Amino acid sequence: MEQKRENLSPKSLRENISAFFSAIADCMALSWRTSRFYTVLRLLCCLTPPLLTLAAALLGKYILDLLAGGFTAPSPTAYLLIFAGGLLAVNIIRSLLQKAQLYAQTVHGDIINKELALYMMDKAGKADLEYFDNADYYDKLSSCTRDASVIAHLLWNTISAISAAFSTLISFVVLGRLNVFYGIITLCACVPSSAVAVKYTKAIYSLSLEQINGERQKNYLQHLLLDRRFSQDLRLFDVCERIKEKYQRLWTTLFQQRRSVNRRRSILTGLLECLPELVVTAIGIDIALRVLGGTSTVGDYSLYTGLVSQLWSGVYGLSSAVMQIYDNQLKIKNLKSLEQYQNRVVDTGTTVLKQVETIEFDHVGFAYPGTGKQILRDVSFRVDKHERVALVGLNGSGKSTLIKLLLRLYDVDEGVVKINGMDIRNYTIRSLRQSFSVYFQDDPSYSFDLRENVSIADAERMEGDAAITRAIVDSGAGDILDKAPAGLDTFLTRLFDREGMELSGGQYQKLALARTFYRRHSALILDEPSSNLDPRAEYQLFERLRSFAQGKTVLFTSHRLTNVALANRIVVLEHGEILEDGTQQELLAKNGRYAELFRYQQERYQVG
């Protein structure tokens, strides 16, 4: 992959350094906020080992000098036991700290991951609906979700960097007592491989961001063959092998790009890491010559060669930790970039809507963001209290879009939508949406139990199972409850329970209607309420709706004109404009577009 040349200006360098330490501060703040106890414990467990390592090295030196005669003591045996006891205590403490560190890292990591997961859920849950029609937003959301899962490691990398820096400092100071040149040359030998590692860390992460769309496509192809919903069609179309081949081609492209970058990194760092090995070996030979010359003891050889190795290990650990922090700093930067997606639908209203009396669309125009295609043009009509209005038109005429604008899932580009004579933007979004019970034709099913599948529509309602059962029966879904092996506790789908129920499309639609009936409301919205129902179920549904809608304000869409008998008024839409508005009798008498559509559908049911 061709890498862009980085701007190495002083300003850019300062910005990178600032971002680096800002990332550390952000993650330390997250760590402290989630658990002060585990933060302190992890710091203690990482900062103590360098001191214990030095203590062990010094005790080892004294033991060797005692055995080789380089250390005189009035009672050699007693000193040997003291040194050995001290070494045992150091090793026991080090072992206990390792176990405590592993425990704290695991538990604290789980807590931090939970916080990050909630953060991502909050961001996605509050994002405007328009972003879920945007492939770039999905790429960003996918990369941030992935990055959030590893940001918890930044604390560990930060603590590791502090520990490695402390170990490096101690080794350098003690080694400098013998020869400061040893420390300097060892540090210099470690710099090239560390610099190359940092460079390729950024290159690999940049590549991962470029590949996120391809990774999503690859995962989607795998999902197709694993998801039950597609199993029937894929077998009928006989495309399983074709999907596998497409997956293989996509995987190969992504793999080759990653392999190329990783190969270059491995070759360069592998060669450059030979340099510290050569330096450590040369220093070891020099110290050995000192021992042979009588200027140093055998214990000195053990201590100082160990310190040289510890210095190299410390520098390597420090560069690795810094490299990981830098990598995670890029992930934090990516995570923060979610803030660039600012919502257009802003909750600035202060008035609480308690009852829907009238609904009015006043010269409304709208185009979905990023498309440039006008969906609605100068649409104006009014729905009065207890009026039942049907929005009729061909697919793509703008019927469902009107409902989304009324609920402020999107905001109008032109004109205004009013409830009770007031711009809906003056109401709080929560009270506005709570005033409606809505059925969408593409309502999803949830892999929850039957109770929660219905009660999710009004989580604050406290009437219990009786109200849930009544909503299920009223929607025509009573047969589902009758067949449910565990009643309302029966799970839908077998995703989490092998005894779960799998429903047909029509049954899922009935259940979606049960949610609509269960939700408390002052106005009812139905978007193609019978699109998946058979004629008998459709007839029964509209008989129930006729009773259910008495005394209520109802707005519903339909392209099946046999359903509009529920309405006492019809608004005909075409290409985002209102063509006709009136009762069915008036529109048929007018012999316009509605009468034409009505005749088309009427002829389908004529025989002979």
C-alpha positions as CSV (number, residue, x, y, z in Angstrom):
1,M,0.0,0.0,0.0
2,E,1.3,3.4,-1.0
3,Q,1.8,5.5,2.2
4,K,1.4,9.2,2.2
5,R,4.5,11.2,3.3
6,E,3.9,12.6,6.7
7,N,4.3,16.2,7.5
8,L,7.2,16.4,10.0
9,S,6.9,20.1,10.7
10,P,7.4,21.3,14.3
11,K,3.7,22.1,14.5
12,S,2.7,18.6,13.3
13,L,5.1,17.1,15.8
14,R,3.7,19.2,18.6
15,E,0.2,18.1,17.6
16,N,1.2,14.4,17.6
17,I,2.8,14.7,21.0
18,S,-0.2,16.6,22.4
19,A,-2.6,13.9,21.0
20,F,-0.4,11.2,22.4
21,F,-0.5,12.5,26.0
22,S,-4.1,13.5,25.6
23,A,-4.9,9.9,24.8
24,I,-3.1,8.8,28.0
25,A,-4.9,11.3,30.1
26,D,-8.3,10.3,28.6
27,C,-7.7,6.6,29.3
28,M,-6.3,7.2,32.8
29,A,-9.4,9.3,33.5
30,L,-11.6,6.4,32.2
31,S,-9.7,4.0,34.3
32,W,-10.0,6.1,37.5
33,R,-13.7,6.7,36.8
34,T,-14.5,3.1,36.4
35,S,-12.5,1.8,39.5
36,R,-10.1,3.7,41.6
37,F,-9.2,0.5,43.5
38,Y,-8.2,-1.5,40.4
39,T,-6.3,1.5,39.0
40,V,-4.1,1.8,42.1
41,L,-3.6,-1.9,42.3
42,R,-2.5,-2.2,38.7
43,L,-0.1,0.7,39.1
44,L,1.4,-0.9,42.2
45,C,1.8,-4.2,40.5
46,C,3.6,-2.7,37.5
47,L,5.9,-0.3,39.3
48,T,7.2,-2.7,42.0
49,P,8.8,-5.4,39.7
50,P,11.7,-3.3,38.5
51,L,12.8,-2.7,42.1
52,L,12.4,-6.4,42.9
53,T,14.4,-7.3,39.8
54,L,17.2,-5.1,41.0
55,A,17.0,-6.5,44.5
56,A,17.2,-10.1,43.0
57,A,20.2,-9.1,40.9
58,L,22.1,-7.6,43.9
59,L,21.4,-10.7,46.1
60,G,22.5,-12.9,43.3
61,K,25.8,-11.0,43.0
62,Y,26.4,-11.3,46.7
63,I,25.8,-15.0,46.7
64,L,28.2,-15.5,43.7
65,D,30.9,-13.3,45.3
66,L,30.4,-15.2,48.6
67,L,30.8,-18.6,46.8
68,A,33.8,-17.4,44.7
69,G,35.6,-15.7,47.6
70,G,35.1,-12.2,46.4
71,F,33.1,-11.4,49.4
72,T,34.4,-12.0,53.0
73,A,32.0,-12.5,55.9
74,P,32.6,-13.5,59.6
75,S,29.9,-16.2,59.1
76,P,29.6,-17.2,55.4
77,T,26.8,-19.8,56.1
78,A,24.7,-17.2,58.0
79,Y,25.2,-14.7,55.2
80,L,24.4,-17.3,52.6
81,L,21.1,-18.1,54.4
82,I,20.2,-14.4,54.7
83,F,20.9,-13.8,51.0
84,A,19.0,-16.9,49.9
85,G,16.1,-16.0,52.2
86,G,16.0,-12.5,50.8
87,L,16.0,-13.9,47.2
88,L,13.2,-16.3,48.2
89,A,11.1,-13.4,49.6
90,V,11.7,-11.3,46.5
91,N,10.6,-14.2,44.2
92,I,7.5,-14.8,46.3
93,I,6.5,-11.2,46.3
94,R,7.1,-11.0,42.6
95,S,4.9,-14.1,42.0
96,L,2.1,-12.7,44.2
97,L,2.2,-9.4,42.4
98,Q,2.0,-11.1,39.0
99,K,-1.2,-13.0,40.1
100,A,-2.7,-9.8,41.5
101,Q,-1.8,-7.9,38.3
102,L,-3.5,-10.6,36.2
103,Y,-6.6,-10.5,38.3
104,A,-6.8,-6.7,38.3
105,Q,-6.2,-6.5,34.6
106,T,-8.9,-9.0,33.8
107,V,-11.6,-7.7,36.1
108,H,-10.8,-4.0,35.4
109,G,-10.7,-4.7,31.7
110,D,-14.2,-6.2,31.8
111,I,-15.5,-3.1,33.6
112,I,-13.9,-0.7,31.1
113,N,-15.2,-2.7,28.1
114,K,-18.7,-2.4,29.6
115,E,-18.3,1.4,29.8
116,L,-17.1,1.6,26.2
117,A,-19.8,-0.7,25.0
118,L,-22.4,1.6,26.7
119,Y,-20.8,4.6,25.1
120,M,-21.1,3.1,21.6
121,M,-24.7,2.0,22.2
122,D,-25.5,5.5,23.4
123,K,-23.9,7.1,20.3
124,A,-25.7,4.7,17.9
125,G,-29.0,5.0,19.8
126,K,-29.1,8.8,19.7
127,A,-27.8,9.2,16.1
128,D,-30.3,10.6,13.5
129,L,-32.0,8.0,11.4
130,E,-30.4,9.5,8.3
131,Y,-27.0,8.2,9.3
132,F,-28.3,4.6,9.1
133,D,-28.8,5.2,5.4
134,N,-25.2,6.3,5.0
135,A,-22.5,3.7,4.2
136,D,-19.7,6.0,5.4
137,Y,-21.4,6.2,8.8
138,Y,-21.6,2.4,9.0
139,D,-17.9,2.2,8.2
140,K,-17.2,4.7,10.9
141,L,-19.5,2.9,13.4
142,S,-17.9,-0.4,12.6
143,S,-14.4,0.8,13.0
144,C,-15.2,2.6,16.2
145,T,-17.0,-0.4,17.7
146,R,-13.9,-2.5,16.9
147,D,-11.5,0.1,18.3
148,A,-13.5,0.6,21.5
149,S,-13.0,-3.1,22.3
150,V,-9.2,-2.6,22.4
151,I,-9.0,0.9,24.0
152,A,-9.2,-0.7,27.4
153,H,-5.7,-2.0,26.8
154,L,-4.3,1.5,26.6
155,L,-4.2,1.7,30.4
156,W,-2.2,-1.5,30.5
157,N,0.1,-0.2,27.9
158,T,0.5,3.1,29.8
159,I,1.3,1.3,33.0
160,S,3.7,-1.0,31.1
161,A,5.4,2.1,29.6
162,I,5.8,3.6,33.1
163,S,7.1,0.3,34.4
164,A,9.6,-0.1,31.5
165,A,10.8,3.5,31.9
166,F,11.4,3.0,35.6
167,S,13.2,-0.3,34.9
168,T,15.3,1.4,32.2
169,L,16.2,4.3,34.5
170,I,17.3,2.0,37.4
171,S,19.3,-0.2,35.1
172,F,21.0,2.8,33.5
173,V,21.9,4.4,36.8
174,V,23.3,1.3,38.4
175,L,25.1,0.3,35.2
176,G,26.6,3.8,35.0
177,R,28.4,3.2,38.2
178,L,30.6,0.7,36.3
179,N,30.7,2.4,32.9
180,V,28.2,5.0,31.7
181,F,29.1,4.2,28.1
182,Y,27.5,0.8,28.5
183,G,24.1,2.4,29.1
184,I,24.5,5.0,26.3
185,I,25.5,2.5,23.6
186,T,22.7,0.1,24.6
187,L,20.1,2.8,24.4
188,C,21.4,4.0,21.0
189,A,21.3,0.4,19.6
190,C,17.6,0.1,20.5
191,V,16.5,3.3,18.8
192,P,16.4,2.2,15.1
193,S,14.2,-0.9,15.5
194,S,11.9,1.1,17.8
195,A,11.5,3.9,15.3
196,V,10.7,1.4,12.5
197,A,8.2,-0.3,14.7
198,V,6.4,3.0,15.4
199,K,6.3,3.8,11.7
200,Y,4.7,0.5,10.8
201,T,2.2,0.6,13.6
202,K,0.7,3.7,12.1
203,A,0.9,2.2,8.6
204,I,-1.0,-1.0,9.7
205,Y,-3.7,0.9,11.5
206,S,-4.2,3.3,8.5
207,L,-4.6,0.2,6.3
208,S,-7.1,-1.3,8.7
209,L,-9.2,1.9,8.3
210,E,-9.0,1.7,4.6
211,Q,-10.1,-1.9,4.7
212,I,-13.1,-1.5,7.0
213,N,-15.7,-1.4,4.1
214,G,-14.2,-4.6,2.6
215,E,-14.2,-6.2,6.1
216,R,-17.9,-5.4,6.5
217,Q,-18.6,-6.9,3.1
218,K,-16.6,-10.0,4.0
219,N,-18.5,-10.4,7.3
220,Y,-21.8,-9.8,5.6
221,L,-21.1,-12.6,3.1
222,Q,-20.3,-15.0,6.0
223,H,-23.4,-13.8,7.8
224,L,-25.6,-14.7,4.7
225,L,-24.7,-18.4,5.0
226,L,-25.0,-18.5,8.8
227,D,-28.4,-16.7,9.1
228,R,-31.5,-18.8,8.9
229,R,-33.5,-16.0,7.2
230,F,-31.5,-16.5,4.0
231,S,-31.1,-20.3,4.1
232,Q,-34.1,-21.0,1.9
233,D,-33.4,-18.5,-0.9
234,L,-29.7,-19.3,-1.1
235,R,-30.5,-23.0,-1.6
236,L,-33.2,-22.3,-4.1
237,F,-30.9,-20.0,-6.0
238,D,-28.0,-22.4,-5.6
239,V,-25.5,-19.6,-4.9
240,C,-23.8,-20.9,-1.7
241,E,-20.6,-21.7,-3.6
242,R,-20.7,-18.4,-5.5
243,I,-20.9,-16.5,-2.2
244,K,-18.0,-18.6,-0.8
245,E,-15.9,-17.7,-3.9
246,K,-16.8,-14.1,-3.5
247,Y,-15.8,-14.3,0.2
248,Q,-12.5,-15.9,-0.8
249,R,-11.7,-13.3,-3.4
250,L,-12.4,-10.5,-1.0
251,W,-10.4,-12.2,1.8
252,T,-7.4,-12.7,-0.5
253,T,-7.3,-9.0,-1.5
254,L,-7.4,-7.8,2.1
255,F,-5.0,-10.5,3.2
256,Q,-2.4,-9.6,0.6
257,Q,-2.5,-6.0,1.5
258,R,-1.9,-6.8,5.2
259,R,0.7,-9.4,4.4
260,S,2.7,-6.9,2.3
261,V,2.9,-4.3,5.1
262,N,3.6,-7.0,7.8
263,R,6.3,-8.6,5.8
264,R,8.2,-5.3,5.4
265,R,7.8,-4.6,9.1
266,S,9.1,-8.0,10.1
267,I,12.1,-7.9,7.9
268,L,13.2,-4.4,8.9
269,T,12.6,-4.8,12.6
270,G,14.2,-8.3,12.6
271,L,17.4,-7.0,11.1
272,L,17.6,-3.9,13.3
273,E,17.0,-5.9,16.5
274,C,20.3,-7.8,15.8
275,L,22.1,-4.6,16.7
276,P,21.2,-4.6,20.4
277,E,22.2,-8.3,20.6
278,L,25.6,-7.5,19.2
279,V,26.0,-4.6,21.7
280,V,25.0,-6.8,24.7
281,T,27.4,-9.5,23.6
282,A,30.3,-7.0,23.3
283,I,29.6,-5.5,26.7
284,G,29.4,-9.0,28.2
285,I,32.8,-9.8,26.8
286,D,34.3,-6.6,28.1
287,I,33.0,-7.3,31.6
288,A,34.4,-10.8,31.4
289,L,37.8,-9.5,30.5
290,R,37.6,-7.2,33.6
291,V,36.9,-10.3,35.8
292,L,39.8,-12.1,34.3
293,G,42.0,-9.0,34.8
294,G,41.0,-8.9,38.5
295,T,39.3,-5.5,38.4
296,S,35.8,-7.0,38.8
297,T,34.3,-10.0,40.5
298,V,32.2,-12.9,39.2
299,G,29.3,-11.3,41.0
300,D,29.9,-8.1,39.1
301,Y,29.7,-10.0,35.8
302,S,26.4,-11.5,36.8
303,L,25.0,-8.2,38.0
304,Y,26.1,-6.0,35.2
305,T,25.4,-8.3,32.3
306,G,22.0,-8.8,33.8
307,L,21.6,-5.0,34.1
308,V,22.6,-4.6,30.4
309,S,20.0,-7.2,29.4
310,Q,17.4,-5.5,31.7
311,L,18.3,-2.2,30.1
312,W,17.7,-3.6,26.6
313,S,14.6,-5.3,27.8
314,G,13.4,-2.1,29.4
315,V,14.0,0.0,26.3
316,Y,12.3,-2.6,24.1
317,G,9.4,-2.9,26.5
318,L,9.2,0.9,26.6
319,S,9.2,1.3,22.8
320,S,6.6,-1.5,22.5
321,A,4.4,0.1,25.1
322,V,4.8,3.5,23.5
323,M,4.1,2.0,20.1
324,Q,0.9,0.4,21.5
325,I,-0.1,3.7,23.1
326,Y,0.4,5.4,19.8
327,D,-1.7,2.8,18.0
328,N,-4.4,3.1,20.6
329,Q,-4.1,6.9,20.4
330,L,-5.1,6.6,16.8
331,K,-8.1,4.5,17.9
332,I,-9.1,7.1,20.4
333,K,-8.9,9.7,17.8
334,N,-11.0,7.6,15.5
335,L,-13.5,7.0,18.3
336,K,-13.8,10.7,19.0
337,S,-14.4,11.4,15.3
338,L,-17.9,10.1,15.9
339,E,-18.6,13.5,17.2
340,Q,-18.4,14.9,13.7
341,Y,-21.8,13.3,13.0
342,Q,-24.0,16.1,14.4
343,N,-27.7,15.4,14.6
344,R,-30.0,17.5,12.4
345,V,-33.0,16.6,14.5
346,V,-32.3,18.5,17.7
347,D,-34.5,18.3,20.8
348,T,-34.9,22.1,21.4
349,G,-38.6,22.1,22.2
350,T,-39.8,22.8,25.7
351,T,-43.5,22.2,25.5
352,V,-44.8,18.8,26.5
353,L,-47.4,17.4,24.1
354,K,-50.2,15.7,26.1
355,Q,-53.0,15.2,23.5
356,V,-53.0,15.2,19.7
357,E,-56.0,17.3,18.6
358,T,-55.0,18.3,15.0
359,I,-52.2,17.4,12.6
360,E,-51.3,19.8,9.8
361,F,-48.7,19.6,7.0
362,D,-48.2,23.2,5.7
363,H,-46.4,23.5,2.4
364,V,-43.9,20.7,3.3
365,G,-41.0,19.8,1.1
366,F,-38.4,17.2,1.8
367,A,-35.4,15.3,0.2
368,Y,-33.5,12.6,2.1
369,P,-30.1,13.9,3.1
370,G,-27.3,13.1,0.6
371,T,-29.7,12.1,-2.2
372,G,-30.7,15.4,-3.8
373,K,-34.0,13.7,-4.9
374,Q,-37.1,15.6,-3.9
375,I,-39.5,13.2,-2.2
376,L,-42.2,15.7,-1.1
377,R,-43.2,18.9,-2.9
378,D,-45.4,21.6,-1.3
379,V,-47.6,19.1,0.6
380,S,-50.4,20.6,2.6
381,F,-53.3,18.9,4.4
382,R,-54.9,18.8,7.8
383,V,-56.2,16.0,10.0
384,D,-58.7,17.0,12.6
385,K,-59.5,15.2,16.0
386,H,-61.1,11.8,15.6
387,E,-60.7,11.9,11.8
388,R,-59.4,8.8,10.1
389,V,-57.3,9.7,7.0
390,A,-55.9,7.3,4.5
391,L,-52.7,8.2,2.6
392,V,-53.0,6.5,-0.8
393,G,-50.5,6.2,-3.6
394,L,-48.1,4.0,-5.4
395,N,-44.9,2.8,-3.8
396,G,-42.5,5.8,-3.6
397,S,-45.2,8.4,-3.6
398,G,-44.1,9.7,-0.2
399,K,-46.6,8.2,2.2
400,S,-44.2,6.7,4.7
401,T,-42.0,9.8,4.5
402,L,-44.9,11.9,5.7
403,I,-45.1,9.7,8.8
404,K,-41.4,9.9,9.5
405,L,-41.6,13.7,9.3
406,L,-44.6,13.8,11.6
407,L,-42.6,11.8,14.2
408,R,-39.5,13.9,13.7
409,L,-37.4,11.0,12.6
410,Y,-36.4,13.5,10.0
411,D,-37.0,17.3,9.9
412,V,-38.7,19.1,6.9
413,D,-36.6,21.0,4.4
414,E,-39.4,23.4,3.6
415,G,-42.7,24.3,5.3
416,V,-43.8,23.2,8.7
417,V,-45.5,20.3,10.4
418,K,-47.9,21.3,13.1
419,I,-49.8,19.6,15.9
420,N,-52.5,21.5,17.7
421,G,-51.5,24.5,15.6
422,M,-47.9,24.5,16.9
423,D,-44.7,23.6,15.0
424,I,-43.8,20.1,16.2
425,R,-40.2,21.4,16.8
426,N,-41.5,23.3,19.8
427,Y,-42.5,20.1,21.5
428,T,-40.0,17.8,23.3
429,I,-39.2,14.9,21.0
430,R,-40.0,12.4,23.8
431,S,-43.6,13.7,24.4
432,L,-44.2,14.1,20.6
433,R,-43.3,10.4,19.9
434,Q,-45.0,9.1,23.0
435,S,-48.3,10.6,21.8
436,F,-48.4,8.2,18.9
437,S,-48.7,4.5,18.5
438,V,-47.1,3.5,15.2
439,Y,-47.0,0.4,13.1
440,F,-44.4,0.4,10.4
441,Q,-44.7,-2.1,7.6
442,D,-41.0,-3.2,8.1
443,D,-41.3,-3.5,11.9
444,P,-38.5,-5.9,13.1
445,S,-38.9,-9.0,15.3
446,Y,-36.9,-9.2,18.5
447,S,-35.2,-12.3,19.8
448,F,-36.9,-11.7,23.2
449,D,-39.7,-13.6,24.9
450,L,-43.3,-13.0,23.8
451,R,-43.9,-10.7,26.8
452,E,-41.0,-8.4,26.1
453,N,-41.8,-8.4,22.3
454,V,-45.0,-6.7,23.1
455,S,-44.2,-4.6,26.2
456,I,-41.1,-3.1,24.6
457,A,-43.6,-0.7,22.9
458,D,-44.4,0.9,26.2
459,A,-41.9,0.0,28.8
460,E,-43.4,2.3,31.4
461,R,-46.9,0.7,31.3
462,M,-47.5,-1.2,34.5
463,E,-50.7,-3.1,33.8
464,G,-48.8,-6.4,33.5
465,D,-49.6,-9.6,31.6
466,A,-53.3,-8.9,31.3
467,A,-52.8,-5.9,29.1
468,I,-50.1,-7.7,27.0
469,T,-52.5,-10.7,26.4
470,R,-55.3,-8.4,25.5
471,A,-53.1,-6.6,22.9
472,I,-52.0,-9.9,21.4
473,V,-55.6,-11.1,21.1
474,D,-56.9,-7.8,19.7
475,S,-54.2,-7.9,17.0
476,G,-55.3,-11.4,15.8
477,A,-52.1,-13.0,17.2
478,G,-54.0,-15.1,19.8
479,D,-53.0,-18.3,17.9
480,I,-49.4,-17.5,18.6
481,L,-50.0,-17.3,22.4
482,D,-52.1,-20.5,22.2
483,K,-49.2,-22.4,20.6
484,A,-46.5,-20.9,22.8
485,P,-45.1,-23.7,25.0
486,A,-44.2,-21.4,27.8
487,G,-46.9,-18.8,27.3
488,L,-45.6,-15.2,27.5
489,D,-42.2,-16.6,28.6
490,T,-41.7,-18.3,25.2
491,F,-38.8,-16.9,23.2
492,L,-39.3,-15.9,19.6
493,T,-36.7,-17.4,17.3
494,R,-34.3,-20.1,18.4
495,L,-31.3,-17.8,18.6
496,F,-31.1,-18.0,22.4
497,D,-33.5,-20.8,23.2
498,R,-33.9,-24.1,21.3
499,E,-37.5,-24.2,22.4
500,G,-38.2,-20.8,20.9
501,M,-40.9,-20.2,18.3
502,E,-40.2,-19.4,14.6
503,L,-43.1,-17.3,13.2
504,S,-44.3,-16.6,9.6
505,G,-44.1,-13.1,8.1
506,G,-47.8,-12.7,8.7
507,Q,-47.5,-13.8,12.3
508,Y,-44.7,-11.3,12.9
509,Q,-46.9,-8.6,11.4
510,K,-49.7,-9.5,13.8
511,L,-47.2,-9.3,16.7
512,A,-46.0,-5.9,15.5
513,L,-49.6,-4.8,15.5
514,A,-50.0,-6.1,19.1
515,R,-47.2,-3.7,20.1
516,T,-49.1,-0.9,18.4
517,F,-52.3,-1.8,20.3
518,Y,-50.4,-2.1,23.6
519,R,-48.8,1.3,23.5
520,R,-50.8,4.1,25.1
521,H,-51.4,7.0,22.7
522,S,-53.7,9.8,21.6
523,A,-53.2,9.2,17.8
524,L,-52.7,6.0,15.8
525,I,-50.5,5.6,12.8
526,L,-50.6,2.5,10.6
527,D,-48.1,2.1,7.7
528,E,-49.5,-0.6,5.4
529,P,-51.0,-2.6,8.3
530,S,-52.0,-5.6,6.2
531,S,-49.2,-6.0,3.7
532,N,-48.3,-9.6,4.8
533,L,-51.7,-10.9,5.8
534,D,-54.0,-13.3,3.9
535,P,-57.5,-12.1,2.9
536,R,-59.2,-13.6,5.9
537,A,-56.7,-12.2,8.4
538,E,-56.8,-8.9,6.6
539,Y,-60.6,-8.8,6.9
540,Q,-60.5,-9.7,10.6
541,L,-57.8,-7.1,11.2
542,F,-59.8,-4.2,9.8
543,E,-62.8,-5.3,11.7
544,R,-60.7,-5.0,14.9
545,L,-59.2,-1.7,13.7
546,R,-62.7,-0.3,13.0
547,S,-63.6,-0.9,16.6
548,F,-60.2,0.1,18.0
549,A,-60.1,3.3,16.1
550,Q,-63.5,4.6,17.2
551,G,-63.1,8.1,18.8
552,K,-59.4,8.2,17.8
553,T,-57.3,10.2,15.3
554,V,-56.0,7.7,12.8
555,L,-53.5,8.2,10.0
556,F,-52.7,5.2,7.8
557,T,-51.1,4.4,4.5
558,S,-52.2,1.8,2.0
559,H,-51.7,0.9,-1.6
560,R,-54.5,-1.7,-1.4
561,L,-57.6,0.4,-1.9
562,T,-59.9,-2.2,-0.5
563,N,-58.6,-1.2,2.9
564,V,-59.6,2.4,2.8
565,A,-63.1,1.7,4.0
566,L,-61.7,2.3,7.5
567,A,-61.1,6.0,6.5
568,N,-63.6,8.8,6.4
569,R,-61.2,10.8,4.2
570,I,-58.6,9.9,1.5
571,V,-55.5,11.9,0.5
572,V,-54.0,10.7,-2.9
573,L,-50.2,11.2,-3.3
574,E,-48.2,10.8,-6.5
575,H,-44.5,11.8,-7.0
576,G,-44.5,13.6,-3.7
577,E,-47.5,15.8,-4.4
578,I,-51.1,15.7,-3.4
579,L,-53.4,15.0,-6.4
580,E,-56.7,14.6,-4.6
581,D,-58.3,14.9,-1.2
582,G,-61.8,13.8,-0.2
583,T,-64.1,11.0,0.8
584,Q,-64.1,7.8,-1.2
585,Q,-67.5,8.7,-2.7
586,E,-66.3,12.1,-3.7
587,L,-63.1,10.8,-5.3
588,L,-64.9,8.1,-7.2
589,A,-67.4,10.6,-8.5
590,K,-64.6,12.9,-9.5
591,N,-63.3,10.1,-11.7
592,G,-59.7,11.2,-11.3
593,R,-56.5,9.3,-10.2
594,Y,-58.1,7.6,-7.3
595,A,-60.9,6.3,-9.4
596,E,-58.4,5.0,-11.9
597,L,-56.4,3.2,-9.2
598,F,-59.6,1.8,-7.7
599,R,-60.7,0.4,-11.1
600,Y,-57.3,-1.2,-11.6
601,Q,-57.5,-3.1,-8.4
602,Q,-61.3,-3.9,-8.8
603,E,-60.6,-5.5,-12.2
604,R,-58.1,-8.0,-10.5
605,Y,-61.0,-9.6,-8.6
606,Q,-63.4,-9.8,-11.5
607,V,-63.9,-13.3,-12.9
608,G,-64.9,-14.1,-16.5
